[in-house]
Every structure is written in C-alpha cells, then in structure tokens.
Amino acid sequence: MRKLYKHCLNSEPTLIFLKSSLGETNLLSIEILNFICSHKGKFFSLLPKDADLAKLHHFDQSILPEMPKQRGPVGTLPGIYTYSMISSIEEELCDYLVNKIKKYSLHCIFDHFNATYNDSYRCEFFDSYGRYYEKEIYYLVSNKNVSKKNILECLHSSKTFWHSLCILTKATFQDTIDKTLSKEQVQEICLKACLVIVGAYDGEGYIFWEKTSP
C-alpha cells in the first residue's frame, strides 16, 4: 500500500474547479458547494510520492504516472487491445476514510451520479446502503457498518472521470424512511459536514475540503 502525502491547495483555483464539478449536478452537490462557500475550511490533496506536483492545481489533468501498457481483451468488446489501466488512489483512500469515520464516529454519504432511481430500481448494494431523493441515488454508510469493502464499492459507484462526491458528516441518517431522503435531510448532512472529498485529476485523485471553524 502506497503512502499518501498531504499537499495544501490554493482556494481560488480549487473553488473554480469545484463549481464546475458540483454545480447543477444534484441536490447534495449543490448544497455542499453552498456550504463550502459560506464556511471556513482548508483545501488539500493526498497523493503518492510519484505524483507530478507541477500539475497540483491542474485538476482536469492526470497527475499520476501512466500505468504500464498491457495487451488483451477489454470487457465484452470483441478483439484484442493494447491499453493502460487508469491510475488511482482508491485503495489508499479507503483506509484513510475508514480510519476517519471510526476515530471521530462520523457517517458518510456518496452520490451515484450515473444512476437514476425509479420504482423498479433493483441493486443488491442499493438494498443495503442506498437512499434516494426524487430520482437521485445516494449511498449512506454509518460508523457502525463501515468497512473498506463497502467504502470501495461506494467510491466506484460515485466515480466518473469528471465528478465524484463523498461527505463525512455528523448527521446520523436515523430519520430516513423507506430509503427516501428529504431535502431537509440532505441539507442537514451538509450543515454537519466535517470533510468533503471531490474527484479530480481526470479520475486519478481527489480534492479534500476540511471544515476548520464552527
């Protein structure tokens, strides 16, 4: 497992990226963006030592070395291809998040931007951790059932090359009924947020915002 190093980020370019990634996306993204803009906090990134720090504020570009090329089938596509896997820090991030959640008795919520809820929506992972607001799907993990396995599944579900969102919060989720989230509950999650993690670096890394004042 690689060691991740903390790098402070300048707020102005970071906020510009966050607005492009979170703005007009879903209710959780909009509410947490408003929260970040109105509260004091610090931005940083966690990256392995081989990251290209010259690209630290180039959030829409790859920042990790290219993985070795390999040749073989790609999913169910016909034929054989030469390709490189996309680098990521997801394994290391899982350990970081699990430790945070357990140490501070927090809960976390992920969005699933590429999925749409309807009455016939069925998914085993959703049955265990899913909630929805209108047609938006979210995954809620409490400090009592957190594990590296379910955090990794949440990260994979939330991730696109331009958007991913996770919030660690003191909100408890106890009032959710029949898997539905109200607008007020989403707002409470954001109002009690301690740490926000947003996908960046072309899917290879993340921006972190940590609240520093009440």
N, C-alpha and C positions, 0 to 999 in steps of 0.2 A: 504494500500500500504506500503510495507516494505521500510525502509531507507537503502540506499546503502552506503557503506564506501569505501573510496579510499585506495588502497594498492599499493605502488610502487613496481615495478618488476625489477629484475636484467636483464641487457640487454643480457648477453651471453646465458643463457638457453632459454630466450624468443625468441631470434633470431633463435636459433636452431629449436624451435617448429614452428615458422612462416615459415621457409624454408620448413619444411615437410608439412605444411598445404597449403601453397600458391604456392610452386614451381611446374612448369609444370602442372598447373591446367587450367588456361585460361589467355587470354591476360591481363585482368585487374589485376589479381593476380600477374602475373609475373612483370608487370610494377610497381605496388605499392610496391612490395618487393624490386625491384631495387631502388626505390625512398627512402624507409626507410633506406636501407643500405648506402645510399650516403648523407643523410641529418641528422642533429641533431634533436633529439626528446627524449621524455621520455615515458617509458612503465609503465602502471599501470593496475589495475583491479578494478572493482566496485563489491562489494559483500555484502550480508546481514550479520548481526552480528553472525548468526549461522553457517557461513561457516567454514570449517576446514582449518585454516591458515597453518597448518603443510603441507598441500598439495598445497600451493600457487604457487609453481613452478613445480608441477606435472600436467602439462597441459592436459595430456591424461587421467586423472583420475577424477572421480566425486569429487566434493568439497562441495556439499550441503547435508544436512541430507536426508536420504531416506524418501520418502513420505509414509504415512500410506497405508497399503495394503487394496485393495478392491476386491470384487468378482463380476463378471458379464460378459456380452459379450464384445468381443474386435472387434470393427469394424464389418466387414461382415463375420468374421471367425465363423464356426459352433462350438457350445459348450459354456460352461461357464468356466471362468478362474479366478485365483487369481493373481493379479498383482499390481504393484505400478506405479503411474504416474511419469514421469521424471520431476524433479525439474528444474526450470529455473528462470531467472530474466527478461524475455522479457517484461512483463508489465511495470516494473520499468525502463527498458532501453528505452522503447518508450517515456516515459515522458522526460527522460534525452536528447534524441536525438531531440525531437520536440523543447524543450527549446533552445538547442544549435543552431539549424537551424534558428529559429526565431530571437534569440538575435543577431546573427552575420550575418544574411542574407546569409546563406550558402545554398547549394544544396547537395543532396546525391544520391549515386548510390549503388545498391546491385547487386550481381551476383546471378544467378539461375543455380547452377552447375548441377543439376539433370535434367534439361530440355534442349532440342535440338531444335533449330529453323529450320523450313523449310517453303516452300511457303504455305503449308496448315495449319500451326500452328494457332490455334484459342483459345483465352482465354480472358475473359472479363477484367481481371486485366491487362493483357498484352496490350489490346487495349487502356487502359487508361494511363499506365505508362511504357510499355515495349519498349525496343530498342534491336537491335541485331547487333553483329559483326560476320560475317560469320555465323556459327551455334551456337554461344554463345548468351545466353539471359541475358539481364540486365534490372533492373527497375530503372528509374530516377524519383526523386521527387524533385520539386523545393520548394523554401521557400514560394511561393505563394499558393501552393496547398497541403502543408504538413499537416498531421493530425495524431493523434495517430492510427486511424484505418488503414490508408494506410501504415504507418511505420510498424505496427504489421504484416500486410499481407506480406510486403517485408521481414521481419525477418523470417517468417515461410517459405517463398519460398526459401530463401537463405540457410536455415539451413540444415545441415546434422550432423551426430554425430562427424565428423572429419573436417568439413570445413564450414565456413560461412564468408562472407566478406561484409562490408559496409564502404563506404568512404564519409566523409563530405568534400566538396570542394568548392572553389570559382569559379570554372568553371560553366558556365551558361547553357550549353546544347542548346543554341539558334540556332546553325548551323546544327542540326540533320535534315535529310531529309528522309521522308518515313520510319521512325523508324530505319534507318541504322546508325551505328556508324563507323567511320573510325578509323584506327589505330592511326592517329594523334589526334583525339578527345579523345580517351582513354588515350593517353599519356598526353594530356592537363589536363584531370581530375586528373591524378596522380600528375602532376607537381604543381597543385594548391591545393593539398590536405592539410587539416588542422588537420583532425582527422581520424584515421583508426581503425576499430573495427573488430576483427577476432574471430570466435568461438573457444572455448576452454573448458576444464574441462568436457570432454565427453558430450558436448552439454548443460551443465548446466550454463556456464558463458562465459565471453569474455575477450580477451586481447585488451587493448587500446594503441595506439601509437599517441602521440600528438606532432606536429611539434613545435620546440622551437626556430628556427632561420630562417632567410630568405633563 
